[in-house]
Amino acid sequence: MTDVKFPSGLVVPGEHPLVIIGPNGVGKTRLGVNISQANDGERIAALRNVEIPDIPQQRFSQASQQVKSALQQLVSQHWRQSFELQNLLSEILAEDREKAVEYREQAFSGSAKPIDPSLVETRLRQIVQVWNRHFPNRTIKIDYEPKVERTIGTATVEYPIAQMSEGERTALYLAARVVSCTRPTIVVDEPESYFHPLLARGLWDDLEDLMPETRFIYITHDITFALSRRRAQFVIARSETEAD
């Protein structure tokens, strides 16, 4: 169970998703920032820069430091666009390469000990599987030349991930952020943006199932999306600190 503490002193116990709704201008975004800080959580901003001109090849430690810096700025400057996607994908790729090397070393070591499953079920593999499940006839491949293969009839066409649609890139970004979350709570501002209602519902169902130890807190104007959350609890925002 993960209790969610509000700045006003309100505490919402439970383990199910928490949906925060309220009119424009009431202070929902700042309330989300305050909640993430009060609960040692992560936050996914509504203003997301999901452009992917390229994925820099970096060492894991270097990419991780840049991701950490970008997320810290996201908390202190909540009105700005997030810009961590490229470095986050760089970190995920570097981690995947390191685990592949470790897997190979274990496989050829001659040891009878089973290979650690975490060397196979990497963040990269989880993200790719989630994305592919929600975009029919398309397969994303993230490696040295990230691309998408799309089947149209009997023909297959390829395009780089930089040319993906806004919805495709947003899904990749959200999957990468959620799978990378190590905190007990994650606050998601406008989770339905750029998605058809059925895609929004299915993608977030999938991500919630993938991260059962994380409590999801959604901030939304979309009543259809709010009602799609399974076993959700609802909070009405009154200000940047108060809610019912």
Salt bridges, closest charged atoms under 4 A:
ASP40 OD1 - ARG183 NH1 3.03
GLU42 OE1 - ARG177 NH2 3.41
GLU84 OE2 - ARG177 NH1 2.86
GLU91 OE1 - ARG123 NH1 3.14
GLU95 OE1 - ARG123 NE 2.97
GLU121 OE2 - ARG125 NE 2.87
GLU149 OE2 - LYS141 NZ 3.06
GLU158 OE2 - LYS147 NZ 3.32
GLU166 OE1 - ARG169 NH2 3.09
GLU168 OE2 - ARG138 NH1 2.75
ASP205 OD1 - ARG229 NH1 3.05
ASP205 OD1 - ARG230 NE 3.31
ASP206 OD2 - ARG133 NE 2.85
ASP206 OD2 - HIS134 NE2 2.88
GLU208 OE2 - ARG229 NH1 2.82
GLU208 OE1 - ARG230 NH2 3.51
ASP209 OD1 - ARG230 NH2 3.03
ASP244 OD2 - ARG238 NE 2.62
